[in-house]
């Protein structure tokens, strides 16, 4: 009794296999974060959009640079951008 499965039956079995659901990218996070070649996550800095007259030039220069996401936030951000 234990012979091969007919081709029509095998195709039905393949179609009914359970797969893990796809993960959705958080689009707001995708616009704010990006991954580097080594897998680290880059982000821009805050406080660079307005009220710049009261900030020192040195502060504004430093805020313009891209920085890495901290270790404490890495897991949460990585979950939001699974395919980046």
N, C-alpha and C positions, 0 to 999 in steps of 0.2 A: 504493500500500500504506500510506502513512503517514497514514491518516485518524484520526478521533477514537477515543479509547479508550472501549469500552462502559462503561455505568454500573456494571455488576456487577464489571467488572475494576478500575475506578477505586477502588471501595470496598475491594477486597482490597489494592491498592497502598497506600492510606492507612493501613490497619490494620497493615501490615508495616513502616511507616517506623520507623527507629530514633530513640529519644529518649534524651536524657541521663538517667541515673538521678536520682531525687529524693535530696536530701541529708537525712540524719537529724540532728535536733537532739539535742545532748547534753543530756539532761534535767537533770543535775546543774548544768550551766552555765546552763541556762535559768532555774533557780531563784535563781541568784546574780547574774546580770548582766541589764541591760536597756539598750535603746538609747534615746538622746535623740532629739528631733525633728530635730537636725542630723546624726545618724548616729554620734555619739560613744557610747561604752559606759560605763555607770555601774556601780559596784560598792560594796559595803559594806566597812567596814574590819575588820581582824582584832583580836583581843585585847579584845573587848568583852563576852564571855560569862561569864567567871568570873574569880576572883582579882582582884576590883575594889577590895578594901579597901586593897591596897598601891599603888594608882594615885592620883595626885593628881586633884582635881576638874577642873582645867584639862585634863589629859590625857584624862579620860573624856568631857568635852564635845567635844573635838576628834575623838575616835575615833567619836563618834556620828554624824558627818556623812558624807554620801555623796560619794565621789570618783570621778574618771574613771580608766579603765584606762590604764596607761602606754603610750607609743608602742612600746616593745619587746614588749609582750604583746598589742597590739591585734590583730595578724593571727591569732594563735593563738585568741584568744577569739572573734573574728568568724567564724572557720571553725566554731566549735562552735555558734554561734547564727545560722545562715544566714538564717532567715526572721523574726527578731525585729524 
